[in-house]
Amino acid sequence: MSELDEVWDQALAEAVRRAATSGRRDVAEYLRLRTSNDLLRKTGIEWLLDTFTILAGQANRRGASIQIAKEDAHRFPVGNATMVGPLLTLGFGVRALSVEAGWPRTPSDGFVRGGGLACGRIRHRGKKSVDEDLMLIRSAKDAPRWMVIDQKTDRKSELLEAGIQKHLTKMLAEDYR
């Protein structure tokens, strides 16, 4: 957790305390929900990037030579909104796979459409046909889940570790075009 995140968490906790003591239960409840959602967002994004990193590391131990780079304060558009979060780039020669995930941080950034907690993208440089758009949702058990959104049909399917492995396999494939 960065120093800014720690200060933000402390400020939110203090705001909840002040709202509760002044009888503003509605504000206190909103701030608790926001804190809870931010934790789900951070957990979901961490799982996504960690899974890609772990699987790339396993491929490297088998001789793949994937270069791994991460940028923390990445901004990217989704529709009319701006998401803020990390960008993970996996390079393999001239090939690159990028994973970006985040959520709007300020009112001017907009909001996540469709009731999602965060948005993400998996992009293959030069292979737009295998790119995927993602949405982080809260499941019935309150755990976050990444869903792949089919842009043509608007259908959603859960992104599992096997789906992430398929992206790495495509990037490493000899017939990558």
Backbone torsions as a table, in degrees:
resi	resn	phi	psi	omega
1	MET	NA	133.2	-179.5
2	SER	-77.1	165.4	179.3
3	GLU	-61.2	-39.7	178.7
4	LEU	-62.4	-41.7	177.8
5	ASP	-62.0	-40.6	179.2
6	GLU	-64.1	-43.8	178.9
7	VAL	-64.1	-41.1	179.0
8	TRP	-62.5	-46.1	178.9
9	ASP	-60.1	-41.6	178.3
10	GLN	-65.0	-41.1	179.6
11	ALA	-64.7	-40.9	177.3
12	LEU	-64.4	-42.4	179.2
13	ALA	-62.0	-40.8	178.1
14	GLU	-66.5	-39.6	178.3
15	ALA	-64.5	-39.5	176.8
16	VAL	-62.9	-45.3	-180.0
17	ARG	-61.0	-45.7	-179.6
18	ARG	-65.6	-40.5	179.8
19	ALA	-64.9	-42.5	180.0
20	ALA	-65.0	-41.8	-177.9
21	THR	-70.4	-28.6	-178.9
22	SER	-90.5	7.8	176.9
23	GLY	83.3	7.3	179.4
24	ARG	-90.2	69.4	-177.9
25	ARG	-61.4	-34.0	179.1
26	ASP	-62.5	-44.1	178.1
27	VAL	-67.0	-43.0	179.2
28	ALA	-60.4	-43.1	179.8
29	GLU	-65.3	-41.5	177.1
30	TYR	-59.4	-46.3	-178.7
31	LEU	-66.4	-35.1	175.1
32	ARG	-64.9	-42.2	178.0
33	LEU	-62.1	-43.7	179.3
34	ARG	-61.7	-43.6	178.9
35	THR	-62.0	-43.2	178.6
36	SER	-62.6	-44.8	179.1
37	ASN	-64.2	-40.3	178.3
38	ASP	-62.3	-38.2	177.3
39	LEU	-64.4	-42.3	177.3
40	LEU	-62.9	-41.0	179.4
41	ARG	-61.9	-49.8	-179.0
42	LYS	-61.3	-42.1	179.4
43	THR	-63.8	-45.7	-179.7
44	GLY	-63.7	-43.6	179.8
45	ILE	-67.5	-41.2	178.2
46	GLU	-60.2	-43.9	178.6
47	TRP	-60.2	-46.3	-177.5
48	LEU	-59.4	-52.5	-177.3
49	LEU	-69.7	-40.0	178.6
50	ASP	-62.8	-39.5	-179.6
51	THR	-64.6	-45.1	175.9
52	PHE	-60.1	-44.2	-177.5
53	THR	-65.2	-44.5	179.8
54	ILE	-63.0	-45.8	-179.5
55	LEU	-66.7	-35.9	176.1
56	ALA	-66.3	-39.2	176.8
57	GLY	-62.1	-40.7	177.1
58	GLN	-63.3	-41.4	177.8
59	ALA	-63.9	-38.2	178.1
60	ASN	-63.9	-38.6	178.2
61	ARG	-65.7	-20.2	175.6
62	ARG	-94.8	7.4	174.4
63	GLY	101.8	14.7	-173.7
64	ALA	-77.1	-30.5	-179.0
65	SER	62.3	48.4	176.1
66	ILE	-82.1	129.1	175.5
67	GLN	-87.7	134.7	-176.5
68	ILE	-119.3	126.7	177.3
69	ALA	-134.9	144.7	-179.5
70	LYS	-134.3	136.4	175.4
71	GLU	-120.4	131.3	-174.3
72	ASP	-87.4	-41.0	-173.7
73	ALA	-101.1	57.6	-177.8
74	HIS	-88.7	139.4	177.3
75	ARG	-119.2	136.2	178.5
76	PHE	-148.3	145.7	-178.3
77	PRO	-83.4	143.8	169.5
78	VAL	-135.2	107.1	-172.9
79	GLY	62.4	-130.0	178.6
80	ASN	-91.7	1.0	-177.3
81	ALA	-100.0	161.6	175.5
82	THR	-118.2	123.7	177.8
83	MET	-96.9	146.6	179.7
84	VAL	-127.7	128.1	-179.7
85	GLY	173.7	-167.4	-176.4
86	PRO	-79.2	156.0	172.9
87	LEU	-124.7	123.8	176.4
88	LEU	-109.1	128.9	178.2
89	THR	-121.0	127.0	176.9
90	LEU	-111.5	119.6	-178.3
91	GLY	-110.9	142.9	178.6
92	PHE	-142.6	91.5	-173.4
93	GLY	66.0	-127.6	178.2
94	VAL	-85.4	-5.4	179.6
95	ARG	-83.8	148.6	176.8
96	ALA	-148.6	141.2	174.8
97	LEU	-122.0	127.4	179.0
98	SER	-119.2	143.5	178.4
99	VAL	-127.2	118.3	177.8
100	GLU	-122.3	142.1	-178.3
101	ALA	-151.8	141.4	179.0
102	GLY	180.0	-173.0	178.6
103	TRP	-147.5	160.8	178.6
104	PRO	-65.2	136.0	-176.7
105	ARG	-103.7	-26.2	-179.4
106	THR	-126.2	159.9	178.4
107	PRO	-55.3	-35.1	-179.9
108	SER	-70.5	-15.6	176.6
109	ASP	-74.9	-15.4	-179.0
110	GLY	93.0	-150.3	-177.6
111	PHE	-148.8	164.7	178.3
112	VAL	-83.9	118.3	178.9
113	ARG	-73.1	153.5	175.4
114	GLY	82.1	13.1	177.0
115	GLY	77.3	14.1	-180.0
116	GLY	-78.2	162.4	176.6
117	LEU	-88.2	-34.4	-177.3
118	ALA	-157.2	167.8	176.6
119	CYS	-125.3	158.9	178.0
120	GLY	-153.2	169.5	177.9
121	ARG	-145.3	145.0	170.6
122	ILE	-119.1	119.5	-175.1
123	ARG	-125.6	134.3	174.0
124	HIS	-106.4	121.0	179.7
125	ARG	-58.1	121.3	176.9
126	GLY	80.7	2.4	-179.6
127	LYS	-131.6	65.5	-176.7
128	LYS	-57.6	-26.9	-177.0
129	SER	-65.3	-20.3	-179.5
130	VAL	-108.3	3.4	176.0
131	ASP	-65.3	152.8	178.0
132	GLU	-137.7	140.1	173.4
133	ASP	-98.3	141.2	-174.4
134	LEU	-124.8	153.4	171.4
135	MET	-136.4	132.6	176.6
136	LEU	-90.4	125.2	179.7
137	ILE	-123.2	162.0	174.0
138	ARG	-89.7	127.7	179.8
139	SER	-84.9	175.0	-179.8
140	ALA	-59.1	-29.1	-179.8
141	LYS	-90.2	10.6	179.9
142	ASP	73.1	1.5	176.7
143	ALA	-83.9	144.5	178.4
144	PRO	-75.3	147.1	177.4
145	ARG	-137.1	136.9	174.1
146	TRP	-87.2	130.3	177.8
147	MET	-114.3	137.3	173.5
148	VAL	-86.7	129.5	-178.0
149	ILE	-104.6	119.0	174.8
150	ASP	-78.8	113.1	-174.6
151	GLN	-66.8	-25.4	-179.5
152	LYS	-77.8	-42.0	-175.0
153	THR	-107.1	-11.4	-175.9
154	ASP	65.7	16.0	176.2
155	ARG	-77.6	150.4	-179.7
156	LYS	-120.6	139.2	173.9
157	SER	-135.9	146.7	-175.0
158	GLU	-70.6	136.7	174.5
159	LEU	-88.3	118.2	179.0
160	LEU	-112.7	173.1	179.1
161	GLU	-55.6	-36.4	179.3
162	ALA	-62.3	-36.5	177.5
163	GLY	-67.6	-37.4	177.1
164	ILE	-66.5	-41.9	178.3
165	GLN	-60.8	-37.1	178.6
166	LYS	-61.6	-39.3	178.6
167	HIS	-63.3	-43.0	178.5
168	LEU	-66.5	-40.1	178.6
169	THR	-61.6	-41.7	178.4
170	LYS	-62.8	-42.7	-178.9
171	MET	-64.3	-36.2	-176.9
172	LEU	-86.5	-9.8	-174.9
173	ALA	-63.3	141.5	179.6
174	GLU	-66.8	-28.2	-178.5
175	ASP	-94.5	26.8	179.7
176	TYR	-63.4	115.4	178.5
177	ARG	-136.0	NA	NA
